[in-house]
Amino acid sequence: MTSPPSLIPSDDAARLRALERYQLLDARSEKVLDEVVAATARLFRVSNAMLSIVEEEKVLVKAPYNLPVEVERIARNQSLCSATILQDDTAVFEDLAKVSAPGIDISLIQQLGLHFYAGHNLRTPDGYNIGSLCLLDGPPRQFASVERTLLANLARLVMRLLELRRILGAHAGSTAVLWDFVYRAIGEQLARLTALAERAVPATGPAGLTPEVAREAGDIVGIIDQFVAATLRRT
């Protein structure tokens, strides 16, 4: 199925060439990405989360967390992430029953009973949006500015990990030892992030992070990001 022109960035050919550098076009599970996405979902208290990788005609679902159906790829015009990569800011649809992105067929999302979406771009160092870190949930919800900032920081962290993956190679052979070092180094901070998510669940009231929790989570993400950035400089 051909995507409508409104969903195709003017630099899509160059964007796809940039995507090729990361060798992501398979759906194999990778521990560090799975754990970051799972921690993100728990932190924001959403039912589903994933990384999306926007290919020429399809969107690859990578590191899915609790998706209601098992899916590896969906058509580009059925993914809100296709619209997310067209902008630099966090894309938020607080109630998909009321508003959606032009050119996107949300029938699949509606069939799954999902009404909330938030996504932020995975932006390469040379400025190409190759996908997004996105959240999906059943009921509509508000998404505060502190939450948008935190999601953007998490997406930047994921992109750093993808850049490290590009340089070190996949998690196999001789690079497995290096990746094991990375896992151990950031594992403690991911555990802190998950523990914070568990403490942040309110007894009553609507979902949403308080500014205090968002700031603490941002500090944790910053520590991981600094470690990965330092590792990139050394490689």
Salt bridges, closest charged atoms under 4 A:
ASP12 OD1 - ARG15 NE 2.69
ASP12 OD1 - ARG76 NH2 3.12
ASP26 OD1 - ARG28 NE 3.16
GLU30 OE2 - LYS62 NZ 3.27
GLU30 OE2 - ARG165 NE 2.90
GLU30 OE1 - HIS171 NE2 3.22
GLU55 OE2 - ARG73 NE 2.62
GLU72 OE2 - ARG73 NH1 2.71
ASP88 OD1 - ARG123 NH1 3.06
ASP126 OD2 - ARG21 NH2 3.09
GLU147 OE2 - ARG141 NH2 3.03
GLU163 OE2 - ARG166 NH2 2.56
ASP180 OD2 - ARG184 NH1 2.27
GLU212 OE2 - ARG215 NH2 3.80
GLU216 OE2 - ARG199 NH2 3.20
ASP225 OD2 - ARG156 NE 3.94
ASP225 OD1 - ARG160 NE 2.68
